Amino acid sequence: MMCLQATLWAEFLKARRSKMPGITALGFLLIPLALGLFMYILKDPESARSMGIISVKAQIAVGVADWPTLLNVLIQALAGGGAVLFALVTSWVFGREFSDHTAKDLLALPAPREATVLAKFAVIMVWAAGLAVEAILLGIAVSALVGIPGWSEALAWQAAGSAVVVFGLTLATMPMVALFASIGRGYLAPMGWMFLTMAFGQLAVVLGWGSWFPWSVAMLLAAGGSRAADIGAHSIVAVALVCVLGIAGTLAWWRYADQTR
């Protein structure tokens, strides 16, 4: 227990002293700010007309200026944008040890290697949760300033529940990113894996197999409607299986792989 506490402290300290939390926070800020701008344009068509065709683009991208639309798009952005930024965070947390040539020093410490891996996963979870909360709260704040209609407490609770589930499903795919960051000893392999799974995820949705492909489940659920209706127990099992395999594989790699470089 003491070893785990020490490794947790060390991993959180490394994250706090780096620039990555600020960079990822700024990256996630773009989502709610863009949505707030779209809501303002859709709410005030006269102002949008003076901006040319941007009102048409906003209508195509978002739809109508109300709270159900805003919250739905925020949840979809959490699934899509989260898949990218959470993968970036995971790649950094695991891959930086190899790019900075600190992996061997880290593994030489008098602490179980499993504790180091679990501490890294804890940092990723807290970091990703902070980004998600930041995006949702800022999106709500900006839209409240715009003054869009349709707010209700029931809608807020429903959206909060959906956001938590989508966040959990998206985060559950990150251990595989950690595994590829470890095997690839850096950033290139995990980011390549992320783009590959996103591409195959889109293909799976088009072919009608999205509910069986773990990297499509969060996006289907966030989209709602008939697509979300395809989500079933098999979808949750598929995501859970990927999560368990990723964690077990990462633990095994850090425990048994040749760490001479």
C-alpha positions, 0 to 999 in steps of 0.5 A: 500500500505504501508503495502504491501511495508513493508511486501515485504521488510521483505520477501526479507530481510528474503530470502537474509539473508538465505542460501537457495538462494545460495543453489538453485543457486548452484543446478541450476548450475549443469544443464548448466555445465552438458550440456556444458560437454556433448557438449564438448564430442559430439564435440570432439569424440576423447577425448570422446573415451579416457573417455570410454562409456561416449560419448555414454551416452552423445549422448543418453542424448543430441543428437548432439552438436549444438545450437538448441539442446543445447537450446532445452535441456535447456528449457526442463531442465527449465521445469523439474528442475524448477518444483523441485527447484521452489517447494523447494523455495515455500516450504521454503518461506511458510513452514519456518514460521511453522518450525521456529515457527514464523507463529503466530508472523507474523500474529500478526503484524499490516498488512493484512494477504493477504499482507503477502501472496502476498509478499511471492508470489512476492519473489518466482517469483523473486527468480525463475526468477533469477534461470532461467536466471542464468541457461540459461545464464550460459548454453549459456556462457559455450556452446559458450566457447565450440564453437558449431555450429548453432547459429542465432539471430532468433533461440535465439529469438525463444528460449527466447520466448519458455523459457519465456512461459515454465517458466510461465507455471511452475511457475503457478503451484507453488501456489498449493505448497504454499497451501499445505505448509500452510495446512501442516504447513511445508515442508513435505506436499508440497514436497510430493505434488510436487513428486505426481504431477510429477509422475501423470504428466508422467502417463498423458503423457503416456496415452495421456492426458498430454495436459489436466493435468496442471503439464504436460503442461510445459514439453510437450511444452518444448519437442517440436514436436508432443507433443507440438502440443497437447497443446491448449487453454484448456491446458492454461486454466487448468494451469490458473485454478490451479494457481488461485485456489492455490492463492485463497486457500492460501489467504483463509487459511492464512485469516481464518484457525485456527492459534493457533499453 
